[in-house]
Amino acid sequence: MSEYRFTDGNLLVLYAVHKASSGDDLPEYIKERVRLGLETYNMIMKSKADKHKTMVMIIGRQGPAEQVKKMLTEGGVKQDIIAIDSDSQNMGQTIDRIYDSLKSKPNPPFIYFIGSVWLHDIFNATVVSKIKNWRVQFYGALDHRPVAEVDAERALDAPKKGSEYYKQKIKNKAVDTLLNIIFPD
């Protein structure tokens, strides 16, 4: 028996939360996330039987989220399946909001989360403690900003790591130790 529940539909979450820039244009790293979101959407449309139950959720401030929505519709995503969440300000609030909206479903959708590559650790810590046993896939878009800028933004999104996160870390460490004993260098 699988540890995951059967999924019903697909939810593509495009994480577009970012610091305000000086211009009205979207930063390049957000545009990269949109490109990856379009690739993922097209993959779902070509390969999944339940593609007609696909929704897209944009996480970010209203103005930039509308720009992202425009880019998605120009890329072929139907406008009526796109929703904007401008209330969530970080990864924890985003995952909480997704969980609250889907927890009553007996079969939650398969969730595809699109963010920058550096968000993967924060995402894992948050997802493991909040929505375990759901089918969730993280896709990381390239982010060519300087390390100092990324670290400053990462500090704003630091997760509160729950016990599940630490259990997983201990399990991973035990497996690594066992493999090092079995297969020494």
C-alpha positions as CSV (number, residue, x, y, z in Angstrom):
1,M,0.0,0.0,0.0
2,S,1.3,3.4,-0.9
3,E,1.9,6.0,1.7
4,Y,0.4,8.6,-0.5
5,R,-3.3,9.2,-1.1
6,F,-4.8,8.9,-4.6
7,T,-4.8,12.3,-6.2
8,D,-7.7,13.9,-8.0
9,G,-6.6,16.7,-10.3
10,N,-3.5,18.9,-10.4
11,L,-2.6,22.2,-8.6
12,L,0.2,24.2,-10.0
13,V,1.5,26.7,-7.5
14,L,3.7,29.5,-8.9
15,Y,5.5,31.2,-6.1
16,A,6.1,34.8,-7.2
17,V,6.7,36.5,-3.8
18,H,9.6,38.9,-4.1
19,K,11.0,42.2,-2.8
20,A,9.6,45.2,-4.6
21,S,11.8,46.4,-7.4
22,S,12.3,49.9,-8.6
23,G,10.4,49.4,-11.9
24,D,7.1,48.0,-12.9
25,D,8.7,45.1,-14.7
26,L,8.9,41.6,-13.2
27,P,12.4,40.6,-12.1
28,E,14.1,38.1,-14.4
29,Y,14.1,35.3,-11.7
30,I,10.3,35.6,-11.5
31,K,10.0,35.4,-15.3
32,E,12.2,32.3,-15.1
33,R,9.6,30.8,-12.7
34,V,6.8,31.6,-15.1
35,R,8.7,29.9,-18.0
36,L,9.1,26.8,-15.8
37,G,5.4,27.0,-14.8
38,L,4.4,27.1,-18.5
39,E,6.6,24.1,-19.2
40,T,5.1,22.2,-16.3
41,Y,1.5,23.1,-17.3
42,N,2.2,21.9,-20.9
43,M,3.6,18.7,-19.5
44,I,0.5,18.1,-17.4
45,M,-1.8,18.9,-20.4
46,K,0.1,16.4,-22.6
47,S,0.5,13.5,-20.1
48,K,-2.1,13.4,-17.3
49,A,-5.5,11.8,-17.7
50,D,-7.0,14.3,-15.2
51,K,-5.7,17.3,-17.0
52,H,-9.2,18.8,-17.2
53,K,-9.1,19.2,-13.3
54,T,-6.0,21.4,-13.3
55,M,-5.8,24.7,-11.5
56,V,-3.0,27.3,-11.3
57,M,-2.4,29.4,-8.2
58,I,-0.1,32.5,-8.3
59,I,1.3,33.5,-4.9
60,G,2.4,37.1,-4.7
61,R,1.4,40.8,-4.4
62,Q,-1.6,41.8,-6.6
63,G,0.3,43.9,-9.2
64,P,3.1,41.5,-10.0
65,A,0.7,38.5,-9.8
66,E,-1.5,40.1,-12.4
67,Q,1.6,40.4,-14.7
68,V,2.4,36.8,-14.1
69,K,-1.2,35.9,-14.9
70,K,-0.9,37.8,-18.2
71,M,2.3,35.9,-19.1
72,L,0.6,32.6,-18.3
73,T,-2.5,33.4,-20.4
74,E,-0.2,34.5,-23.3
75,G,1.5,31.2,-22.9
76,G,-1.7,29.2,-23.3
77,V,-3.1,28.8,-19.8
78,K,-6.8,29.4,-19.7
79,Q,-7.7,32.5,-17.6
80,D,-10.6,30.8,-15.8
81,I,-8.3,28.2,-14.1
82,I,-5.9,30.8,-12.7
83,A,-6.3,32.1,-9.1
84,I,-4.2,34.7,-7.2
85,D,-3.3,34.5,-3.6
86,S,-2.0,37.9,-2.5
87,D,-2.5,37.3,1.2
88,S,0.4,34.8,1.7
89,Q,3.7,36.5,2.4
90,N,6.0,33.6,2.8
91,M,6.3,29.8,2.2
92,G,4.8,28.8,5.5
93,Q,1.7,30.9,4.9
94,T,1.4,29.6,1.4
95,I,1.5,25.9,2.5
96,D,-0.9,26.7,5.4
97,R,-3.4,28.2,2.9
98,I,-3.1,25.4,0.5
99,Y,-3.6,22.9,3.3
100,D,-6.6,24.7,4.7
101,S,-8.3,24.9,1.3
102,L,-7.7,21.2,0.4
103,K,-7.8,19.3,3.7
104,S,-11.5,18.5,3.4
105,K,-11.0,16.7,0.1
106,P,-10.7,13.0,0.4
107,N,-8.3,13.0,-2.6
108,P,-6.3,16.2,-2.8
109,P,-4.8,17.2,-6.1
110,F,-1.2,16.5,-7.1
111,I,0.6,19.7,-6.2
112,Y,3.4,21.1,-8.4
113,F,5.3,23.9,-6.6
114,I,7.3,26.3,-8.8
115,G,9.9,28.5,-7.1
116,S,13.6,29.3,-7.3
117,V,16.1,26.6,-6.8
118,W,17.3,28.0,-3.4
119,L,13.7,27.6,-2.0
120,H,13.9,23.8,-2.1
121,D,15.3,23.4,1.5
122,I,12.7,25.8,2.9
123,F,10.0,24.1,0.9
124,N,11.0,20.6,2.2
125,A,11.0,21.7,5.8
126,T,7.6,23.3,5.5
127,V,5.9,20.6,3.4
128,V,7.2,17.7,5.5
129,S,5.7,19.2,8.7
130,K,2.5,20.5,7.2
131,I,1.2,18.3,4.4
132,K,2.8,14.9,4.7
133,N,1.3,12.0,2.7
134,W,0.1,14.3,-0.1
135,R,1.7,14.2,-3.5
136,V,3.8,17.3,-3.9
137,Q,6.6,18.0,-6.4
138,F,9.0,20.9,-6.2
139,Y,10.4,22.4,-9.5
140,G,13.2,24.9,-9.0
141,A,13.8,27.7,-11.6
142,L,17.2,29.2,-12.1
143,D,18.0,32.3,-10.1
144,H,21.0,34.3,-11.3
145,R,21.0,36.9,-8.6
146,P,24.1,37.5,-6.3
147,V,24.4,35.2,-3.3
148,A,24.0,38.1,-0.8
149,E,20.7,39.1,-2.3
150,V,19.4,35.5,-2.3
151,D,20.6,35.1,1.3
152,A,18.7,38.2,2.4
153,E,15.5,37.0,0.8
154,R,16.0,33.5,2.2
155,A,16.3,34.9,5.7
156,L,12.8,36.5,5.3
157,D,11.4,33.0,4.4
158,A,13.1,30.9,7.1
159,P,10.8,28.0,8.0
160,K,9.8,26.7,11.4
161,K,11.0,23.2,11.3
162,G,8.6,20.7,12.8
163,S,9.4,17.3,14.3
164,E,8.8,15.5,11.0
165,Y,11.6,17.5,9.4
166,Y,14.0,16.4,12.1
167,K,12.9,12.8,12.0
168,Q,13.6,12.8,8.2
169,K,17.0,14.3,8.8
170,I,17.9,11.6,11.4
171,K,16.7,8.9,9.1
172,N,18.8,10.3,6.2
173,K,21.8,10.4,8.5
174,A,21.3,6.8,9.6
175,V,21.1,5.6,6.0
176,D,24.2,7.6,5.1
177,T,26.1,6.1,8.0
178,L,25.0,2.5,7.1
179,L,26.0,3.0,3.5
180,N,29.4,4.3,4.5
181,I,29.9,1.2,6.7
182,I,28.8,-1.2,3.9
183,F,30.6,0.6,1.1
184,P,33.7,2.3,2.5
185,D,35.7,4.6,0.3
